[in-house]
Amino acid sequence: MQYSIKSLATKYKETIMGNIQEAKRRIQQCTDNNEQSLNLANLNLTTEDLNGLMDSIIAIPNLTSLLLVNNNLETLPDKIGDLKHLQELFLRGNKLKSLPESMGNLKQLTILSAENNQLTTVPQRLGELEQLNQLFLSGNKIETLPESFTSLKSLTILDLSNNYLQNLPGRLGNLILLTTLNLAGNKLTEVPDSLTNLIRLEELKLERNKLSRFPEGMENLRALITLDISSNNFKLFPESIGGLKNLTNLQASDNYFENIPWQIGDLKKLQELNLAGNRLKTVTGSIARLESLLILHLERNQLKKLPLQIGQLENLRELYVFRNKLEALPTSIALLRQLTILDASVNQITAMPPNLEGMRNLRELFLSENKLTTLPLSTVLLTATLRDLRLFGNPIRSLPNGIWHLIPRRQVRTNPLNPIGEDQEQIPEPIIDTNQENNATEEETEVVNQVEVAEDVAQENPEPEIRTRNRSETIGSERELTIDDVLNIQEETTAEETEETVQQETTETQNAETEATAEAVDFPDLSFLRGFSALNIRPSVSEEQQSLLQEETGVETTAPEIREAIEQETRETQNTEDAGENFPDLSFLRGFSMQNLAPSARDEQQSLLQEETGIETTTSETREAVQQETTSAEQLARLAASTAGEATNEQTNRRRRSWGASRSNQRNSSRRRGFFGS
């Protein structure tokens, strides 16, 4: 919607009139309700408008607070001094160039807020406001302060920041109740020594001035909690800095400090120390005594190394050392177990300490623009907490597995290890340096072995891996998983596997022995083997006998074992012949029992025997011969059963020895190589 100039002017006039009417409504409401606070903020009131409203404002009987914030006031009416009960006056965000001297009549005023105006001076009578507790004059153009200003002895908060002040009243120290003094963003070249008389001062801000000298007697500011001297021209810390026993925040960045006094170690309560942007070449080892330090800024200096004692800062959370000349980080940095942010970008670091696994709470690790070619294997152990890893601008050629998901794709492209194009979506597989393992320390080699064992277990034995992973997650929920924890888990898992396997093998062995015993007890009749001579058996016959024996007994027996049994029978037969008993071969009688033969059958058998042998024998002699053959067959059966039992025992022993050797090799391999959980 477009408006003509006439319509815009009409609309603006209507708005102004509406604002004035709103102001009158609020004044009337405050009068009728006997309210103590009048809010005329954000009504675009001008000085002329306010002059027309002042009589009505003064008529409010108990007015203690007046808000004229964010209007278009250029001056205040002199009648403002008639508000005898006024305690709070807020004038922020106007166009005031001066304050009326009549303000000296506001004897009850405790808070005066006139920030972000165009004030160039402060009224002389302002010093008469004996009850004034808080004075805010920041964001103006004030160049000097009247001497009467030092009479405001009730002041506790004084904010003169972002003005044009070049000097301060010499008796500034008379404001002995001050707890907060903000002089930042002025043109001060010095502060009066009387400043150190402010023994109740808790916050002193002097940043963004041109100061080059500390006031004498800084140790007197024993109540000081925050000291900000950033962006000045200081070159030396006073030795008395150690006397600020309650200091918790020291901001000293962007000065010309070349060293830090050892007395700084006496600041036992210091939680944040900012020395960025100076000319520091070394850092005193006494910094290790800052037992409460949480944040340390050493960036943008000329440091070539950090003190080894930095590892004693047990409570340190954030460490910034970027843009220095560091060639390495001390190994003691791994002792900073509470560290969450480490920024060592833009240095000359060629290698990181190998033992980073101790930094259990590290979440952000910035190593960009260095000379790193790889990272230690212990970095993998940080992935549980690490959220941001920045490596761009390094000549990295290999990285350990397990950290690629922490590196943004855009950072990978700035390293030599990246061979992919802009249009590809897959991050390349890490290039593992083949010489890295040769140069690894024993601890790094142990980590490699643990990773390899973990991969083998994952492929060959998934169930133990699942158990181990669950155990690792349980430990991780309480605290970070360490190498010792992993080894303990591996030992427990291996013990469980070994116990299960031993029980299984023991059961199988017992079953085999039970079967062998049953087979030995219920061994079938092998009397059909009598009469055979192992010396006359052809190989085919031997194999045939072996097959028959296996079918009958259910026991796998080799041909030599059968042959040995038959040879034993043959030797017994030969021994009988040597003794003078030239007994004929009666193998054709096997299966016959003389006791079961009828008399006629016995005679027939006796006649047949006489025809075959040419020897006249009686029935009793025939029965005796058959009984002898039967006895030999029973002996052969017992011998075969014994042989089968021995074969079964030997097979069981061989299986036990094989399993024992296999488990022994596996345990020795696991102990040497360790185990690495996910």
GIPEBEL-V222673 format. One line per field, one symbol per residue. phi: phi as a letter, one per 20 degrees, with the letter a starting at -180 (. if undefined). psi: psi as a letter, one per 20 degrees, with the letter a starting at -180 (. if undefined). A space follows every 50 residues. Layout:
BEGIN
phi->???
psi->???
END
This chain:
BEGIN
phi->.dcfgfffffffffffffffffffffffffffelfecdddfmdlfeffff gfdffffffffdfdccdcflddfdbdfffgfeefefdccdcfmdcfdbdf ffffeefefdccdcflccfdcdgffffeefefdccdcfmccfdcdfffff effefdccddflcdfdbcgfegffefefdccddfmdcfdacfffgfeefe fdccdcflccfcceffnfffefefdccccflcdfdcefffgfeefdfdcc dcflccfdbdfffffeefefdccddfmdcfdbcfffffeefdfdccdcfl ccfdbdfffffeefdfdccdcflccfeadfffffeffefdccddflccfd begfdfffefdfdccdcflccfdacffffffeffdfdbcdcfmdefdbcf fncffedggffffedffedeefeedeffffeeffefffefffffffffff ffffffffeecffgfffffffffffffebffdffffffffffffffffff fffffffffffffffffffffefffdffefnedffdefgfffffffffff ffdmdfceggfffffffffffffffffffoeeeffdffefnecffeefgf ffffffffffffdmdeceffffffffffffffffffffffffffffffff ffffffffffffffffffffffembcff
psi->pqqrhghggggghhgghhhghgghggggghghjlqippokqkjkqrgggh hiihhhghiogkpippokqlakphrqqhihiimhjphpoojqkbkpirqq hiiiimhjphpookqlbkphrpqhihiinhiphppokqkbkphrpqhihi imiiphpookqlakphrqqhkhiimiiphpookqkbkpirqqhihiimij phpoojqlbkqipqqqkhiimiipgppokqlakqhppqhihiimhjpioo okqlbkpirpqhihiimhjphpookqkbkphrpqiihiimijphpoojrl bkpirqqhihiimhjphppokqlbkpirqqhihiimiiphpookqmbkph qqqiliiimijphpookqlbkpirqqhihhiiihhphoopjqkqlpiqqq qijhiioqhhhhhjqiiojrrhiqhppqqqopphihhhjqrhghhggghg gghggghhghmhghgggggghghgghhgrqprhggghgggggghgggggg gggghggggggghggggghhgkprpkiiiqiqphhiprgggghghggggg hhhjpopqghhghhghhghghhghhghhjinmprokhiiqiqphhiqrgh hggghgghhhhhhjpoqrhhgghhgghghgghhhghghghggggghgggg gggghghggggghgggghghhhhaqor.
END
